[in-house]
Amino acid sequence: MNDTILEKLRWRYATKQFDPTRKISDADWSTLEEALILTPSSYGLQPWKFLVIKNQELKESLVPASYKQQQVADCSHLLVFAVNKNMTEAEIDKLIHTTSAIRGQDPSSMDYFRSLMIGDIVTGSRGEDSVGWAKLQSYIALGNFMTCAAMMDIDCCPMEGFVPKMYDESLNLAEKGLTTAVVCPAGYRIADDKYADLPKVRYSREDLIETIE
Ligand SMILES: Cc1cc2nc3c(=O)[nH]c(=O)nc-3n(C[C@H](O)[C@H](O)[C@H](O)COP(=O)(O)O)c2cc1C
């Protein structure tokens, strides 16, 4: 198990060239969607929407918005991590009501939790930049997605190289109260992507990990 995890993590790389002819199966994609849904978030607030773009025309139209990075067109599925532009009491109440429905808890039993969240993410210091907070949360989903994809021998390329405003416009996100945080094309590498076999550039264990006994 441990060896397999490391083997898969070494196998994954930020894929520069996808094979446009290979598509992720519906069954595999469904597993990856479930992994996205299972991603944890602060308070469990899930301030995100995952847009899955399979439409070839739309993927191609996003290449100019991605600094001409061809991966967004050649991938099988283009995943866009969008987040709430604002956190309001409505988002807090959505969580309270969903919790109540799933766990059978009386919403009023969560009054303290509700005011705690509002005082933090809506009206508190983190509420001053709730979109920044939401973007941090979306990177947890990104990491989760990338790791799960690697375990399934599916390639992807996390991407910050894009113009959020152009994505937001193309995907009509503003009217849904959303904005693009990060994107991740997924699919299968071409056989001879020269980046696939480059040695990983990582700092040493001594550099990165400090253990305090
Ligand atoms: C948040 C994030 C944004 C990135 N943006 C891009 C990008 O726009 N284009 C690209 O080709 N690679 C992008 N990368 C890939 C990194 O350059 C790459 O992950 C890093 O150099 C480590 O290499 P590896 O992933 O191949 O192991 C991004 C990676 C992360 C995590």
The ligand as an SDF file (V2000), in Angstrom:
LIG
                    3D

 31 33  0  0  0  0  0  0  0  0999 V2000
   -1.9080   25.6360   -8.1500 C   0  0  0  0  0  0  0  0  0  0  0  0
   -1.0200   25.2380   -9.2990 C   0  0  0  0  0  0  0  0  0  0  0  0
   -1.0440   25.9830  -10.4620 C   0  0  0  0  0  0  0  0  0  0  0  0
   -0.2850   25.5780  -11.5690 C   0  0  0  0  0  0  0  0  0  0  0  0
   -0.4220   26.2360  -12.7720 N   0  0  0  0  0  0  0  0  0  0  0  0
    0.1300   25.6750  -13.8840 C   0  0  0  0  0  0  0  0  0  0  0  0
   -0.1800   26.1660  -15.1740 C   0  0  0  0  0  0  0  0  0  0  0  0
   -0.9300   27.1320  -15.3600 O   0  0  0  0  0  0  0  0  0  0  0  0
    0.3630   25.5350  -16.2410 N   0  0  0  0  0  0  0  0  0  0  0  0
    1.1760   24.4390  -16.1230 C   0  0  0  0  0  0  0  0  0  0  0  0
    1.6190   23.8920  -17.1300 O   0  0  0  0  0  0  0  0  0  0  0  0
    1.4900   23.9670  -14.9010 N   0  0  0  0  0  0  0  0  0  0  0  0
    0.9810   24.5390  -13.7860 C   0  0  0  0  0  0  0  0  0  0  0  0
    1.2540   24.0070  -12.5500 N   0  0  0  0  0  0  0  0  0  0  0  0
    2.1320   22.8420  -12.4530 C   0  0  0  0  0  0  0  0  0  0  0  0
    3.3910   23.0780  -11.6140 C   0  0  0  0  0  0  0  0  0  0  0  0
    4.3170   23.8350  -12.3260 O   0  0  0  0  0  0  0  0  0  0  0  0
    3.9110   21.7090  -11.2220 C   0  0  0  0  0  0  0  0  0  0  0  0
    2.9280   21.0430  -10.4670 O   0  0  0  0  0  0  0  0  0  0  0  0
    5.1910   21.7930  -10.3970 C   0  0  0  0  0  0  0  0  0  0  0  0
    6.2400   22.3310  -11.1610 O   0  0  0  0  0  0  0  0  0  0  0  0
    5.6200   20.4090   -9.8950 C   0  0  0  0  0  0  0  0  0  0  0  0
    5.7590   19.5020  -10.9580 O   0  0  0  0  0  0  0  0  0  0  0  0
    4.9010   18.1680  -11.0840 P   0  0  0  0  0  0  0  0  0  0  0  0
    3.4870   18.5180  -10.7810 O   0  0  0  0  0  0  0  0  0  0  0  0
    5.0730   17.7710  -12.5250 O   0  0  0  0  0  0  0  0  0  0  0  0
    5.4570   17.1710  -10.1270 O   0  0  0  0  0  0  0  0  0  0  0  0
    0.5560   24.4470  -11.4460 C   0  0  0  0  0  0  0  0  0  0  0  0
    0.5830   23.7290  -10.2420 C   0  0  0  0  0  0  0  0  0  0  0  0
   -0.2080   24.1110   -9.1900 C   0  0  0  0  0  0  0  0  0  0  0  0
   -0.2080   23.2490   -7.9580 C   0  0  0  0  0  0  0  0  0  0  0  0
  1  2  1  0
  2  3  1  0
  2 30  2  0
  3  4  2  0
  4  5  1  0
  4 28  1  0
  5  6  2  0
  6  7  1  0
  6 13  1  0
  7  8  2  0
  7  9  1  0
  9 10  1  0
 10 11  2  0
 10 12  1  0
 12 13  2  0
 13 14  1  0
 14 15  1  0
 14 28  1  0
 15 16  1  0
 16 17  1  0
 16 18  1  0
 18 19  1  0
 18 20  1  0
 20 21  1  0
 20 22  1  0
 22 23  1  0
 23 24  1  0
 24 25  2  0
 24 26  1  0
 24 27  1  0
 28 29  2  0
 29 30  1  0
 30 31  1  0
M  END
$$$$
